[in-house]
Amino acid sequence: MDDVGAVIPARREETTDPDRPLSIGVFARRSLLSRKALRLYDRLGLLTPDHVDPATGYRRYRESQLKVARLVAMLRRLDMPLAQVAEVISAPRPAQALEAYWEAFERRVANRRELVAHLLIRLSGDERNLGMFDIQQRDVPEQLVLTEQRHVLVDQLADWLGTTMPRQAKTAAEYGGIVAPQFVIFHGEVNQDSDGPVEVCTPIDPAKASVDGAPTRREPAHREAFVRLRKAQVEYPQILSAYDAVAQWIASQKLSMSAAPREVYFTDFMAAGPNDEVCDVAYPI
């Protein structure tokens, strides 16, 4: 009996001639793309044939185009939109472009996971709320803070915070820097119909408090109940589950809220990943 290995044909090496013409059928088979997909990518300018017969419309490709075509096929298996596929393959550094896309995709997945958890709480009843969060307490000393307040709806909130908090941090740097985490107080509900108001507070050193033209006030010392959140949990509306959990815990302990709720940002929010801890939702009690 012949050796079994002898009946296995050796894998044929592909030609190394980059200018070898390929019919659309051969190109589709070797690139793992359908003819329909190739025609679509041609119309979009994503992957154009090397030659199109003006009379018959027959398409021919070059051997060297297989590398791009296979890359397109693999990127599409990630469910990457065609516009972003085009960005990746045309980028000076495609690997970095792909990495940026995947990081953004993972952030979206993390945010949606937290949104599902929020919806499950809403659909299952408030009894599930407390168990999802670790409620803690702490004492907060009196603070002198730079302050700025505005009425904003929820779709305006992120942009306003994204400009106001860095601006206050820059002002604080001129007077000794920030001495404790910045926080945002919600003096009223913020959603699609209600606009707060919202107050941004940046703690500064009272000994260096001669901040010309910058509004300041003293935030009273207090005890607060809080829960620590990952970045993905801070998105609206899923962050509302954290507010509800702390409020429920306060009620279950027969305590009362002594001031408006706030979000305390203790790290660089923009640089954090979706699973990094970035913020405390807190109620003074």
Rosetta blueprint (number, residue, H / E / L):
1 M L
2 D L
3 D L
4 V H
5 G H
6 A H
7 V H
8 I L
9 P L
10 A L
11 R L
12 R L
13 E L
14 E L
15 T L
16 T L
17 D L
18 P L
19 D L
20 R L
21 P E
22 L E
23 S E
24 I H
25 G H
26 V H
27 F H
28 A H
29 R H
30 R H
31 S H
32 L L
33 L L
34 S L
35 R H
36 K H
37 A H
38 L H
39 R H
40 L H
41 Y H
42 D H
43 R H
44 L L
45 G L
46 L L
47 L L
48 T L
49 P L
50 D L
51 H E
52 V E
53 D L
54 P L
55 A L
56 T L
57 G L
58 Y L
59 R E
60 R E
61 Y E
62 R E
63 E H
64 S H
65 Q H
66 L H
67 K H
68 V H
69 A H
70 R H
71 L H
72 V H
73 A H
74 M H
75 L H
76 R H
77 R L
78 L L
79 D L
80 M L
81 P L
82 L H
83 A H
84 Q H
85 V H
86 A H
87 E H
88 V H
89 I H
90 S H
91 A L
92 P L
93 R L
94 P H
95 A H
96 Q H
97 A H
98 L H
99 E H
100 A H
101 Y H
102 W H
103 E H
104 A H
105 F H
106 E H
107 R H
108 R H
109 V H
110 A H
111 N H
112 R H
113 R H
114 E H
115 L H
116 V H
117 A H
118 H H
119 L H
120 L H
121 I H
122 R H
123 L H
124 S H
125 G L
126 D H
127 E H
128 R H
129 N L
130 L H
131 G H
132 M H
133 F L
134 D L
135 I L
136 Q E
137 Q E
138 R E
139 D E
140 V E
141 P L
142 E L
143 Q E
144 L E
145 V E
146 L E
147 T E
148 E E
149 Q E
150 R E
151 H L
152 V L
153 L L
154 V H
155 D H
156 Q H
157 L H
158 A H
159 D H
160 W H
161 L H
162 G H
163 T H
164 T H
165 M H
166 P H
167 R H
168 Q H
169 A H
170 K H
171 T H
172 A H
173 A H
174 E L
175 Y L
176 G L
177 G L
178 I L
179 V L
180 A L
181 P L
182 Q E
183 F E
184 V E
185 I E
186 F E
187 H L
188 G L
189 E L
190 V E
191 N L
192 Q L
193 D L
194 S L
195 D E
196 G L
197 P L
198 V E
199 E E
200 V E
201 C E
202 T E
203 P E
204 I E
205 D L
206 P H
207 A H
208 K H
209 A L
210 S L
211 V L
212 D L
213 G L
214 A L
215 P L
216 T E
217 R E
218 R E
219 E E
220 P L
221 A L
222 H E
223 R E
224 E E
225 A E
226 F E
227 V E
228 R E
229 L E
230 R E
231 K H
232 A H
233 Q H
234 V H
235 E L
236 Y L
237 P L
238 Q L
239 I H
240 L H
241 S H
242 A H
243 Y H
244 D H
245 A H
246 V H
247 A H
248 Q H
249 W H
250 I H
251 A H
252 S H
253 Q L
254 K L
255 L L
256 S L
257 M L
258 S L
259 A L
260 A L
261 P L
262 R E
263 E E
264 V E
265 Y E
266 F L
267 T L
268 D L
269 F L
270 M L
271 A L
272 A L
273 G L
274 P L
275 N L
276 D L
277 E E
278 V E
279 C E
280 D E
281 V E
282 A E
283 Y E
284 P E
285 I L
